[in-house]
């Protein structure tokens, strides 16, 4: 019994286990949203919650606390991962970074073009062009881990680097496209706190408390400014020092390791449970085959693989880069399919793109279908058709 519990705990700590937990949260949301518990589910997400300090007050329903608050912690970890990959990982030199960067760009442009082609002429629906551009790192890496020992280790490194660049693109889109009604006084104050984080880094502050405390004030200011508050998390992650001194673990790595279980087993599952609940009653085939859900689903499934594989293939043919040793095109194509698992990030961008309630089920259905087909296709290709990497004698 003890061995079984240890095996389960070890699986849950793995990337595959984290992906399974996220899938379970998504499935639970779908079940609850289509059961007698739906009124309770909706009431819970609409539950008002407020925090007040003097004249400053933040009053939001629970769902927005999840999307603006908890997801800021997720983006804090994204910022830490970006910094680590750029300084020490797969993006640390040009030769390593060029193909993942080009693949990420292609994997954002092609899905956007496909979505735009589906909704052409509908100016309101065009706001959702960025929804199929995103890749869910946790889901994609979890599925890659489920593919088993057939997979070349180089494939995980490539996918992680590509997804990091993809996240950078999503962050830029959130900051530049989905920001309206700016409060310049709040932005100026946010700039002061961001400068304080930079000063902490430059003078060598290595304790995490000052970064997190200033980061909290930065989050409030960014939230009040009209810019999406999750960007404050990225700023804090980029500011925390990664420089090693002797045998001491860098503060950025300490924080990343501390956040990993909370993000994997609390924050992302809560986000999935709050945002994936689609009520299927009343959805007709006409609705499901509408331009928005079809554009999202086809953008994720077709656009991602076309953009990633096409861009990288052209770059390799032109001699700009080469696939890592031990990685063949069949495995690479399976990985490209997994980049179409937009799930968390696509739902998040969808919530920013459309305020009208009528779009909510359309976005969710499109994201779930596109992500689901991408996940299943990529997993089948990698697990059953992927060739074991050759080991030198």
N, C-alpha and C positions, 0 to 999 in steps of 0.2 A: 504493500500500500504506500509506504514511504517513498519507494523508488518511483512508483507511478506519479505521485504528487510532485516529486522533483522533476520528472520528465515533463509534466504539464507546465510547471513553473518555468523550466528552461525554454520550452516552446513559446510560451507567451512573451518571454523576454527577447525572443528572436524577431527579425524583421517579418518573417512569415506570420508569427503569432500576432504582431501588431496589426498586420493587414487583416487577419481573421477577426480581431476585436472590432476593427472599423466596419467590416462587412456585417458583423452581428448587430452593431448599433444601427446601421442603415436598414437592415431587415426588420429590427424591432420597430423603427419609426414607421415603416410601411404597414406592418401588422396593426399597430395601434391606430394609425390614421384611417384604417379601413375596418375598424371594429366599433363596438359600443363605447369604447374608451375615447373616441375621437373628440367629443366635447371637452373632456377633462384635459386631453393633450393640448388642444387649442387654448383653453383657459390658462393652462400652465405657461405656455409660451407668451401669452398676452399679459401675464401677471405684472403689474407695475412695481418697479423698484427704484428707490431714489436715494441718493447720497447728497448731503448738504454740508457745506463748510462756509459759514458766514453768508455772504451774498452769492457764493458760487454753488450751484445746484446741478446735479446730473440726474435727470428723471427719464427713465426708459423702460419699455416692457422687457421682460426677461430675455426674449429672443435677441433683442439688440444688445443687451449686456453680453450675451454669448458672442455675437458677431463682432462687436466693437471692443469688448473687454478681454474675454478669454482668447480670442484670435490674435490680439496684440501680443500675448505671451507666445503663441505659436510663431508669429512673425519675428519675435525676439530670437527664438531658436533658429529661424531661417537666416536671420542676420549673422548669427554665430557660425552657422554652417557655411554661408557665403564667404565669410572672412577666412575660415579655416581652409576651404578649398582653394581660395585665391593665394593664400600664403604658403600652404604646405601640401595641398592635395592635387587633384586632377586638373586644376586651372592655374597651377603655379608657374608654368612656362608655356611659351607660345606653341611649341610642337604638340604638347599634351592638350592644350585648350582649343586649338583651331577647329578641329572636327566637331567636338561637342557644341562649341559656340555657333558654328554654321548650322548644325543640325537643329539646335534650339530655335534659331531665327527662322529656318524653313518650317519648323514645326509650329510656329506662331503665325506666320504669314499665310500658309496654305489653308489652315482651318478658317481663318478670318475671311479669306476670299470665297471659300465655299459657302460660309454662312451668308455673306453679303449677296452672293448669287441667288440664294434661296429667298431672301427677303427684299430683293431689289424693288424699289418703288414704295416701300413702307418705311417712312422716315422714323416712326416711333420704334419699330422693331430693329432698325439699324443700330440702336444704342447697345444691342447685345452682341455686337461683332466680336468682342473679346472673350466671350464665354467659352468657346471651344479652343481657345489658345493655350489654356492652362493644363499643367500636369500635376497630379497629386503624388508627391514624392513618397509618402508613407505607403500608399496603396501600391504604387508601381514597384517599389523595392520589395514590398511584402510578396507580391505575386511572383517577382523574379526569384525570390528565395524559395517559393513553393515549387518552382520548376525543377529543383533538385540538383544533383551533382553533375548533370549533363552540361551545365552552363559554365562557360569560361569565366574565371574571376575578373577578367578584363571587362566583361560586359557590365558588371555591377558598377565598376569605376566610371565607365563611359556614361551609363544611365544617370548616376548620381551627379556627374559634372553637367550633363545636359539639363537635368531637372533644376539644378541650381541656377543656371543661366535663364531657364524658363521662368523661375521664380523672380529673378531680377526684372524680366520683362513684365511679369504680372504686377510687380510693385510699381514700375514706371507707369503702367497703364492706369492703375488705381490712383496714383498721385496726379497724373496729368489729365486723364479723361473723365474720371468720375469724381471730380471735385468742383463744387458749385457754391455760390453765396459765401465767399471768403470773408472772414473777420480778420482784418489786417492787424488789429491790436493784439489779438490772440496769437497770430502768426509771429509777430515781433517778440512776444514773450516766449513762444516756443523756440525761436532762434536763440534767445538768451540761454535757455536750458540746454539746447543742443551745443552751444559754444562751451558751456560748463562741462559737458561730457568730453568734448575735445580737449579741454584744458586738463581734466583728470588724466586722460590718456597720455598727453604730452609730458606731464610732470611725473608720471610713473605711479599713479595711484593704483594699487593692486587689490584693495579690498572691494568686494562686490557691493556692499551696502550703499556707498555714495552713488554708484552708477544706477542702482535700482531705485533709490529714493528720488534722485533727479529725474530718472526715467518716468516715474509715476507722475510727477508734475508736468513733464513734457507731454505725456499721454493726455492729460486733462486739457492742456493748451491746444494740442493738435485737434482733439475732439471738438473743442469750442470754436476752432478756426474754420471748420468746414472741410478741411483735408481729412481723409479717412484716418482714424486714430491708430489703426494697425501699423501705419508707417513709423510711428514713434517706437514700436518694438524693434523694427529693423535698425533704426538709428542707435538704439542702446546696444544691440548686438554687435554692430560694427565698431562701437566705441570701446567695448570691453577689451583689455589687452590680451594678446595672444603670445606675446614675447616670453620666452623661457628664461628664467634666471636660476642657474644651477640645476638642482633636481626638483625644484618646486613645480608643481603642475600649474600651467598658465591659468589665470582667472577665467578666460573664455572657455577653456575646456572644462574647468570645474563647473561653471554655470551650465554648459551644454549637457554634461553628464547628469546634473541635478534635475534639469528640466525634462530630459528625454522620457522618463516614465510617466511624468505628469501630462506631457503633451500626448503621448501615445495612448495612454489608458484612461485619461480623464478629459482633456480639452477636445481632442479630435472626435472621440466617440460622442461627447455631449453635442458638439457642433453637428455631427452627422445625424444624431437623433432629433435635433431641433429643426434641421433643414431638409431632411430627405423624406419627410412624411407627405406622400402624395395620396390624396383621396381619389380613388379611381371611379367612384360613382359619378355619372354625368359626363365622363370623358368618352367621346365617340371616336370612331376611326377617322372621321373628318378632322377632329381636333388633334388627334395624335399625328396625323399626316399633314398637319399645318406647316407653314413655312418656318416658324420659329423652332418647334421641336425637331423637325427634320433637318434644319440647318445646323442646329447644335449637334445632333447625333451624327450626321454625316461629316461635319467638321471635325469632331473628335475621332471617329473611326477611320474615315478616309483621309481627311486633311492632315492629321498628324503623321500617319505612316508615309503618305506621299511627300510631305514636306521634309520629314527627317531623312528618309531613305534617299529621296531624290537629291537633296542638297549635298548630303555626304557622298553619294555616289559620284556626282559631278566633281566634287572637290578631290576625291581620290583619283579620278580619271585625269584631272588636270595636274596632278602631282602636288597639290597644296598640302595634303596629309595622307596618312596611311592608316588602315585599321590596325589596332593593337595586335601583337602576336597572339595566336591561339583563338582569334575571333574570326568566324566566317560570316558570310553575308546572310546565311539562313538564320543564324542566331541573332544577327543584327536586326533582321527584319522582324523577328519575334519581339525583340526589345522595343522596336519602333512602334509596334502595335500597342505595347503597354503604355507608351507615352500618351495614348488616347484616353487613358483613365484620368479624366479631369476631376471627377467627383468633388472633393472638398473645395479645391480652388475654383472650379467652375461654378459650383453652387454659390460660393462667396461672391464672385464677380457678378453672377446673375442677380443676386440680391441688391447689389449696388446699381446695376444697369437699369432695372425696372422698378419703379415705385408702384405702378398700377397693379392691384391684386390679381387682375385677369391674367397677367403674364406668369405669375408664380407657379401654377401647375404645369404650364407649358415648358418653362425652364427646367423644372425638376424632372419631368418626364424625358426631355431631350438629353439632359445630363446623365440620368440613370441608364437610359437605353444605350447611348453612345459609349459611356464608360463600361457598361456591362459587356457589350459586344466586343469592345477592345480588349477587356480583361480576359474573356473566355478564349478569343481567337489567339491572343498572344501567348497565353498559358498553354494551350493545346500545341501550338507550333513549337514552343520552346521545350515542352516536356516530352512530346512524342516524336517530334521530327528533328529536334536539335541533335547535333553530333557531339559526342564527348570530345573535349579538347585532347589533342594528341600529346602524349608524354614522351619526352626524349629518352631513348634507351641509355 
